[in-house]
Each structure stands twice: as C-alpha cells, then as structure tokens.
C-alpha cells in the first residue's frame, strides 16, 4: 500500500481511533487586509490536534506586526522566496501525520479540518480538498467573478461545484490536506513555480499512484480579484502557469488542448468568412449564443448576460496569451527540479521567539 493512505492512517490512529495530528501551513506575503480573519478562522477550527505554521514570505507591510498578535501560531520569517519554497520550509520539519494548506486571503469554516480528515481516513486516499465560496463582504465585481469562475470550472480544476465526494486530479492549495509522508516522498512543491505549483504537486502524486478526493463539506471562503485589472493579471498568470505545466508534464487536462481546438476553429472560421461572410457571421453568432446559453445555465447565482460576455471576452485572450508565453518561456527555460528549496534561503529563516 502506498505511503500516505491506509498505512499512514493506521499508524496515525494507532488502531485506537485517535485523531491524527495536523500541521496547517499558510504562506503569507503582504496580506495585512485579510490575515487576521484567516488566522482567527484556522485557530478556531474545532480540531484538537493541530498546529498552525505561517511562513512570512518577505512581507513589507504590516503582516509581521499582525502575526505578533497570535502567540499560538508558529511563524517563520524568510526573504521573498515564493509560495512553493515557503510551504516547503514548513513541510520539511513537520512530524505531524497530515499537512493542510490554506491561503492568507481565505477564511475556513469551523469544521474544515474535521471534514478533510474524514476523507483522508478513507482507504487509499492521499489528498482531500473542498469548495471555495465567495466572501460576501467583497465588492460586486468579486462576487460576479466568483460566479463566472464557478461556471467555467468544467474546463479546469481551479474551482469545483456540485454535490457528493468524488475522486479528482487536483485540489487547489487554498483548501487541501495530504498525508505528510506522501508530500515529502515526492519532494514537496516545485520551487519557483507559481501559480500552478499545487497542480504540479497533485500531478506528481497522481502519477505516483496516489488518490485525491473532493468533498463539498470542507469549505473555505476565498477573496477574489476586486478589479478588472487584478483579474487580467490573474488570468495571464494562470495561463502562463499552465504553459509551464505542459512543458513539464505534457498536456494532461482538457484546458491544455483548448488553445489548439480554438486555433483550428479560428482558421476554419476565417476560411468560411473568406468564402461567404454572411455564413461566417451567422456561424459565429450561433456559436456565441450556444456558449453563452450553456454558461448562463451554470452560473449560480444568475449572472447578467452582459457581465458573462464581458468576462468571457476578457478571459479567453488573456489566458491564452499567458499560456502561449508559458510555452515559449518553457522552451527557453524549462522548469526543472523539485525538493525542499534553496539552502541559502533556508538559512535565512528564523522562528519568532
């Protein structure tokens, strides 16, 4: 049996039904506006055998001051090394049974850890994660963006909707937990890769034969981009990360073949426009209507068709531009290696007294 599943579960409970221990790891960089709510929610989780580790990744705002308000957490202060290496620092010293992850712009529900553990205790399960809900206090744009991302989740794994536990290929690191041995056995997160580092981790786990489960009961509320400019940067960044992942692993998701399908469709439409502009326009309108109708039926709460069209028109070109850039950069500078990060950076880490 693989490390991190049945064997790890049996050892963690000692055969007596005791709860396994958990280390919650949160990388933080300049999170002064959301950090307090995040830490309070994690500390208040109704799970007794937990420790909370925060890696302050070179913040230059009030993050360090806020961390000082929570004596019950462990803090590592490091130079800006990136989220992957920051998580690896906290993972490398862990001796808890389970490593859980969330982000500094998330608020977790009180039963979050219990629900994740319930999944991990099932036979053969290595990783577990749950849904992301919107933060209701955010501006209307952020809530509309959340609804849009939920509607298009069928082509990606960034957000999931639906009912019932089921196996998945990926769980975002804002809401995830794994048996520690499994994560350490593959070298943790790939240093230097962000975003997309969590998908790379899951891909390596799956290729090693591990099983990952989604459960709708383990809920976090996640802040979204609040302006169109923030979302454009996010969309380009995620496209760039997917390009890197294709360079590393080859295409392994529906999302990775969509640019090729779109390119072929675009060439076909261009030929049709040259042959008969009227037919070309009619086909384009019909295709747009079908896509919008399909997405509109998936958006909950309902999203105005104008907003749906705007976000779709923004997402497609920005994500694809990032994806192509990732492929080009990948050809020149392949992302290679994994492990616990740079030893020089590890020497700069220090715990809060």
N, C-alpha and C positions, 0 to 999 in steps of 0.2 A: 504493500500500500504506500502511496506517495506521502512524503513528509507534508505536514500541513493539513491533513484531512483526518481520517479515522484514528490513526496512531496518535497524532497530536492531540486530538480531542480526548482520547482515553487517558493520556498522560496528564493533560491539564486538569481533568476532574479527579484523577487518582482513583477512579472507579467508585467514588463516594457521592457523586452528584454535586460536588462543589463547583462554584462558578470559576471559569478560567480568568486569569488576570489579563488586563488590557492596558497598553500604553497608547494614549491618544496623542498624535503628533500633528502640530499646526505650524506650518511655515508662515512667517509674517514679514511683510515689508511695507512700511508706511501705511498702516491700517488704523490710524487714530480714530477714524469716524465709525468704525464697525467693530473694533476689537473688544471693547468692554462687553457688549451684548453677546458676542461669540463666546468669550471665556466664561461668563456667567452661566450660559446655557449648558456648556460642557461640564462645568463643575457641578451643576445642579442635576445632572443625569442621575437617575435612580439606579446606579450600578455601583456596588460597594468596592469591587476590586479593580480600581482604575487609578492611573497616574496620568497627569496632563503635562506634556512637554511642548514648549513653544520655542521655535528657533527664530530669533530676531535677525533677519537676513539683511543687515546693513541699513536699517531704517534711519532716516534723518528727520523724522517728525516727532510727535510725542509718544510714539509706540513704546519706547523703553520706559518712560515715566508711567504709562498705563500698566505695563507689565509689573511694575513695582507695587501696584495696588493689590496684587493677587499672590500672597505668600504661599498659597497651597500648590502653586504650579512650579515646575522646573523650567528654567529659562537658559537657553544657550544664545549668547551674543556672538555673531560672526560678521566678517566682512561680507559684502554683497557677493554671494556665491551661486545664487539661483535656487529656485524651489526644490529641484531634484536633489542637489547636493545638500541642501538644508535638511530635507527629510532624511537623507541617508545618515547624516550625523546623529540624529536621534534614534534611528533604527539600529545603527551599528553597536550601540551599547545596551540595547534592550535585552532583558531576560524574561519579560512578560510573555504569556502564551500567545496573545493576539496584539497586532498593531492596527489601530484605527486612524483614519485620516479625515480631517475636515479643513476648510479654509477659513481665514480670518474674516471673511465677509459673509459667513454663514451663521445661522442660529439653529441649533439642533433641538429636537423635541426631547422631553424628559426621558422617554423610553427608548431613545435612539440606540444606545449601546445594547440594551437587552434584546431588541429586535434583531440587531446584527448578529449577536452571539447565538440566538436561537437558530439562525440559518447556518452558521458555521458549525454548530454541533450536529448537523445532519451528516449522514455518512457520505464521505467522498467530497465534501465541499471545502474549498480552499479560501475563496473570497466571497464577500457579500456586500451589497450596496442597495440603496433605495432612491426614491424620487427626490427631486428638487422642486420646492414650491416657491412662489414669489413672496417677497417681503411687501406686505400691504402698505407700509408707510412710504414706499418709494414713489417717485413721480409716475404719472400716467404712461409716459413713454416706456419706462422699465417694465411695467405690467403688460403693456401691449407686446413688447419684445419677448417677454416670457411666454405669452400665449402663442406667438409665432414660432418660437423655438420648439415648443411642445408639438406644434402642428407638423413640423418637418422632421421630427425625430425618427421617422421611419427610414430615412436615408443615413442616419448617423446614430451614435451612441451617447451624444453629449447629454441629452435628456431622455427620460423614459416616462411613458404614461401607461395606464392600464392597470388591471387588477390581477392579483394572484402571483405567487412566486414562480419563477421560471429561469432556466439557465440562459446566460448571456455571454457575450465575448468581452464585454467591457463594462466597468463601473467607474464613473468619474471620481477622482480623488477627493472631491469635496464631501463625499458621502460613501466611504468604503472602509472595509475591515478585512484583514487577512490573518491567517496563521503566520506567526513570526518566522518560523523555520522556512516556510515556502518562499517568503520575500527575501530572506537572507540567502537562501540557496541559489537564487538567480542573480545575486549582486545588487538588489535594490533597484532604485530608479537610475536611469541613464543620465549621468551628469551632463549639464549643458543643454539638455533638450527641454524646452518649454515654449509654448504649451505642447500637449501631446505626450508628455512623459508618462502620464498614467495609462494611456492607451498602449504605449510601448511596453510598460510593465505587464499589463494584462495579456498582451500578445505573447510575451515570452513565457508567462505562466501557462497559458493555454497550449502553447507548443510543447511545453514540458509535461503535458498531460493533466494539468490541474483543472478543476471545475469551479466556475463562478456563478453565483446566484443573485438575481434581483428579487427584492422583497418590497412591496409597496408600504409595508408597515414601518420601515426605518426612514424617517422623514427629516430633511433639513430644509430650512428656508434660505434661499440664496439671493443676494443682491445682484441685480442685473445692471448693464450699462444704462446710464441715465440720459445720455445724449446721443444723437446720431453719430457724432464724431467718435465717441468712445466705441460705439458698435462697429463702425467701419474698421477701426484699428483691431478690434477683437476678431472680426470676420477675416481680415487679411492674415492675422496671426494664426488663426486656426487652420486656414488654408495652407499657410506656409508649413505648419507642423505636419499636416497630412502629406505634403510633398516629401518632407524628410522621412516620414514613416514608410512611404512607398520605396524610397531609396534603401531603407534599412531592411524591410521585410518583404518587399514586393506588394502588389495590390492584394488586400485581404478583406476589403469592405465594399459594399455597394457604392459608397461615397467615392471610392477611388476610381471607379470606372465611369462615373457620370460625366467628367470632363470629356472623355473620349466619345461617349454617346452624344453629348451636346455638340461637339465639333462635327461629327458625322451628320447630325441632324441639321446643323447650320449650313454645311456645304450643300446638303440636299435642298434646303430651303432656298439658298442662293441660286442654285441651278433652276429651281422652279420659278423664282422671281424673274430670272432672265428669260425663261421660256414663256411664261404667262403671268405678269404682275398681278392680275386680278385673282387668279387662283392662288398665287403665293400669299397674298394678303388675307384671303379667306381662310387658308390653312393656318396661318399664324394666329388669326383671331380665334379660330375654333380651338386651337391648341391652348392658347392663353385662357380661354373660358373654361376648358376642361380642367386645367391645372388649378385655377383659382377656385372653381367649384369644389374640387376634391379637397383642397386645403381648408376652405371655409367650413366644410363639414367636420374637420378635425380640430378646429380651434374652440377651446372652452376656457373661459367664457368667450362668446362670439366676438370676432374682431371685424371692424368696419372693412369693407372690401377695398376701400382706398388705402388704408393702412397695410392691409395684406399685400396689395400690389406694390406699394412703395418699398416695404421691407424685402419682398422677393426681388425687386429690381436692384436693390442695394446689395443683397446677399450674393446673388449669383455672380456678378462680375468681380466683386471684391474677394470672395472666397476663391474663385478660380484664378484670379491674379496671384494670390498668395500661394496657391497650390503649384502653379507653374513656376513661380520663383523658387519654391522649395525644391522642385525637381532640378532646376538649373543650379542652384547652390549646392544641392546634393551631389551633382556630377563633379563639382569642383572641390567641395569639402565634405566628403562623406562623414556622417556622424557615426563614430565607432567607439567601441569600448563600453564597459559598464563597471560597476563596483562602488566603493564607498566614497569616492570623490578624491579631491586633491589633498595630499598630506599637508601641504603648506597651509591650506585653508583650515584644515582640522587643527593645526597647531594654534590658530588664532582664536579658536572657540574657547569660551570660558563660561562657567556656570555662575549664576547670580549667587553671591554669598548667602 
